[in-house]
Amino acid sequence: MLPYPSSSEFPAALKARREFLGLSRSALARAANIHVVMPRRYEEPDCGEFARPRADSTWLALNKALRYEVPNEILAALAQDEPVNTAATSVDLEPQNLVKALTLAEAKAGLAATFGVSIECIEITIRG
């Protein structure tokens, strides 16, 4: 199973498993039903467009595409929307100040609070 997306080991583990199975990035994207550019963004932490997959959907799809099985207790926790970190133990916890992916609504709310304007004044443009 892939490490949880917030783990620093996730990018290397994803790339290693993909290469072990002989999959190209585009083949992995098709198998996981994600956009073709996303495997690169997930595998290269130094990339300016680096991203982490959503645990409740994309991470599960990547595990399935890479022929991993996700234990039932993790599936149940994700279904209940509980954070599960398979890479962390009681001694090895992830730092709390990690950059995490935001929804557009969360990003707009954060920008509005930062600049002291209403959410309606915030526009986010995505070019691709």
Buried (B, 14 or more C-beta within 10 A) or exposed (E): BBBBBBBEEBBEBBBBBBEEEEBEBEBBBEBBEBEEBBBBBBBBEEEEEBBBBBBEEBBBBBBBBBEEEBEEEBBEBBEEEEEBBBBBEEEEEEEEEEEEBEEEEEEBBEBBEEEEEEEEEBEEEEEE
